[in-house]
C-alpha cells in the first residue's frame, strides 16, 4: 500500500462516526502484539498509557483533542477489564503445588481456595533419620494492612513418623506458603527451605476482581493523565503564541507598503499620494505641487487636507 492510499484510509477513519471505536481497537491490537512478543507486564501498563494517546493523536492525526482523550481513557479501561478477567481466571484455576527440597518432600496443602471458616491442612514429609534433632515450620507470606509483605511462622507437628502437619483457618487475604527445616547437630542449626507455592486464597472472586482491576488501572491512569496534562499545556502554549502573533503578517505587509518619507499607506501606488515621494524615497513633486505645513514646515502635496507629518489642518 502506497503512502497516498494509506493517507486516504487514515482520513476515512478519522472522519468516520466509529473513529473512537477504531482507535480503541488499534490500541488493543498493539497491546496484544506487545504481549505476544513477551514484553514485561509492568512495563506494558506504562506503555499502554502512552499508546492510548499517541495512536489517535499521531497515527490517525485526530485533530479533536477531546476525542483523543476519550479514546485513550476507553482503551485503558477496556484493557484493564480484559486483563483482570484473565488474571482472575488464572488465579482461581490453579491446583496445589508439590513443594520439595533435598530433605523436605511432598509439601502441600489440601486446598488453596476457601473463606475465613475453612480449615487448611498443610503437610510435608521429612527424609531424615528420627535421631537427628530437627524442627519443621510452615511459613505463610501475605500483604499486611500497611501494604508491606509479611511472613508468619508456624511450627508443625509430627503426625506419622516423618510426616508433619499444621491445620489452621486464615484471615481474608491472598497467601504464599513454603516449608522450612531446621536441623541441629553439635549445637549448630542449619536451615533448608522449599520453593514458595501459591495459596491459600481466602478472598471471594468478586473481591479479587475488584482488587486486581484497581491495581491494573492505577498506574496507566496516572501516566495517562500526566501525559494528557502535558499535551494540554503544550497546546495551550501554542494557542497563546498564535494569539499573540495574530495580525503581525498584516502589519508587516502594511509597513512594506508605506511611504518611506511620511509613513502613509501607498495602497500599491508607486508614488505617495500624501507627500509625493516614491518607494525609494525619491521626490516626484514639483514646487508648484507642494506647500509648506504651517506647523511643522514640511513640504506636502497641495491636495492634502491635513499634514501627513504632524496632522495639522492645511485647508
N, C-alpha and C positions, 0 to 999 in steps of 0.2 A: 504494500500500500504506500503510495507516494505521499509526500507531505501535504499536498493540496487536498487530497481525499481525506486524510486524517483530520486536517483542519476543518473540513466541511462536516465531518461526523461529530467532532467536538462541538461545533457551533449548533448542530441539530440537537445534541444532548442538552446543551446549555439553554436552548430555547424551548425544550420540551416541558410539558406540565409535570412529568415524572422525574425531573432533573435531580431533586433531592434523593429520591429512591435510588437512582443510578449512581450518584456519588457514594451513598452508603454501601451499595453492592460492590463498588470498586474498592473501597476501603476494606471491606470484608474479604474480598479476593486477595488483595495484597497481604493482609494479615495471615490468612491461611497459607499462602505461599511462604511467608517467613517462618511459620510453624513447621512446615514440611522440610525446610532446609535446616532445621534444628536450632533456630535462634533461641537464646535463653528467655524463659517466660517473664522474668523480672525486667529484662531489657525490652522485651516486646511491649510491656504495658506502657513504657515511656515512649517508644517509637509509635505506638498506636495513636497517642495523643497528637503527635506531630503529623502523622499521615492523615488523620481526620480533618486537619486544616489544609495541608498542602495539596492534597488530591483535588478537592473542588476549587481551591484558590489558584493553584499554579498549573495543574494538569488540564483542568477543564476551563480555566481562566474565568471563573464565575465573578462578575463584577458586583453582585449584590452581597455585601458583607453579612447581612442578616441570614441569607440562605446558606452561606459558608458555615456560620456558627451553628445554625440549625442542623445541617447535615453532619457536622463534626460531633455535636452533642449526641445525636441519634446513633451515630456509628459507635461511639464509646459505650452507650447504654446497651445496644444490641450485642456487642462483643462481650461485654461483662456478663450479660444474661446467658449467652451461649456457653461461655467459659465456665460459668457457675454450674450450669446443668451437667456438663461433662465431669466437672470436678466432683460434684455430689454423687453422680452415678458411680464413678470410680471408687469414691470413699466408702460407699455402702455396698460394694460388691466384692470386698476382699475377704479372704479366708485367713484364719490364724496362721501365723508363720511358725516354723520349727526353728528354734534358736539353739545353736551349738557352738562350743569352743573345744579346746583339746580335752578337757575333763568333763565339762557340763554337756549333757546330751538331752535331746528331745524336749527342750524347754518350750512351753506353750501355755495358752490359756484356753479354757473350754468354749469361749465365745467372745467376740470382740464388739458386739452391739448389745445395748441394754439401757436401762434407766437407773435412777438412784436406788431403786429397790432390788436391783439384780445383784446376785452374789456371783462374783467372778472367781473361778478356781484356777490358780496358777500352779503348774507342776514342772519339775525338772529332775533329771537323773544325774547322779554324781558318780563318775567312774574312778573312785578311789578305794583303797583298802580301808576298811572300817576302823583300823587302828590309827589312821592319820587324823590328827586334830584339825577339824575344818568347820567352817560356818558358811551357810548359803543364804544369800539375800535376793529378794525381789526389789527391783528399782523401777519406780514409776516417774516418768518425766512429763510435765504438763506446764501450761502457761498460767501463772498466778494472776490474782486480781490486779496487780500492779503492772501487768503486761510482761513481766520478766519470766524467763524459763526457770522452773524449779524442779527439784527432784526429792522424792521421798524414798526411804529405805526400810524394808520390812524383812525381818529375819524369818526364814522359812523353817518348817517343822518336818522332821523325818517321818515319812508315812509308812513305807515298806522297804526297809533296808536302805538302798541307795536312792530311793525316790523321795523328793521333798515337795511340800505343797504349802500354799498360802491362799486362804479364801477371804474375800473382803467385798464389801459394797463400796462404791466410789461416788464422789461428787460429780455434778454435771459439768464435765469437761471432756476434752479430747486428750488421750494419753498415748505415750510410747512406753514400752516395757523392755527390760532386759534383766539378766541374772548375773550375779557376781559370786565367786567362790573365793573365800579366804582360807588358806592352809597355813598352819603354824608348825614349824619344825625348828627345834633348838631356840625357842623364843623369838624367832623371826617369821613374820607373816608375809606371804606373797599373795597377790591378787590376780584373779583371772576373770574375764568378763566375756559375755556373749555379745553379738551384734544386737541392735535395737529392733524390736518388732512393732508393727502398727497396732494400736488399740490399748485398752478398750475405748470405744467411742460411746460416751454416756451423754449424748445430746440427740434431740429429735432431728429428723431430716429437715423440717421446716426451719429450726434454729440454725442448723448447719448451713442451709441455703442462704439465709439472711446474712450470717456472719461472713461467708465466703464472698457473697455478692458485694457487700460493703468493702471487703478487703480488695477485691478485684477492681472496684470502681474508684477507690480513693486516689491512688497515685495518678492514673490517667486524667481524672477530672482536675486535679490540682495543676498538673502540667498543661492541660488543655486551656484552662482559664488564664494561666500565666502567659501562655503563648498568644491567646486572643487579646489579652490586655496590652501586650507589647505591640501587636499588629494594629490595634485600635489607636494606641498612642502615636504610632508611626503615621497612620492615615490622617490623624488629626493634625500632625505637624505639616504634612504635605498639603492639606486643605488650607491651613493657615498661611503657608508660604504662597499658595496660589492666590489667596485673597489679598495678601499684601502686595503682590506684584501685578494684580489686575489693573489694566489700563496703562501699564508702563509702555507697552509697544505702541499704543496710540499716541501717547505723549512724545515718545521718541520720534515717531513719524512726523508729528506736528512740528517738532523742533527742527527736523531736517527740511521742512517746507517753510521755514520762517525767514524773514529778511535778515541778512547778516548786519544790516545797518541800524534798523529801528526795531527789529523783532516782530513786526507784524506778519500775520499769516499771508502767504502769497497764493494759496489755493491753486498751485500748479502753474502759476504765471512765471515768466522769466524775469519780469520787472515788477518791483514792489509798487502797488497802487498808492501807497501812503507817502513814501519818500522818493520814489523814482529810481532806486538803486537796483542793480541786478543781483543774481545769486552769488556772483563772485565779488560783490561789493562795489562794482563799477557804477558810476553815476550816469544815468541816461536822460537826465533832465537838462533843460536849458535855463538860463537866468530868468527868462520871462515866464517859465513854468513854475518858478519857485518864489516863495515868500519866506520871510523870517518870522518864526514864532515870537510873539511879543513877550512871552515869559522866559523861555529857555534859550531863545535866539538861534535855534536850529533851523536850517533851511528845509522847508517842507513843500510838498506839491500844493499848488494853489487851489485845487479842487477839494482839499480836505476841509472838513468842518471843525476838526479838532487836531491838535498836535499829537503825532504818534509817539513823541518822546516824553512829553510831560502832561498831555491830556488837556491842555488849555484850549478854550474855545477861540477859533481864529476866523469865525464868520464875520 
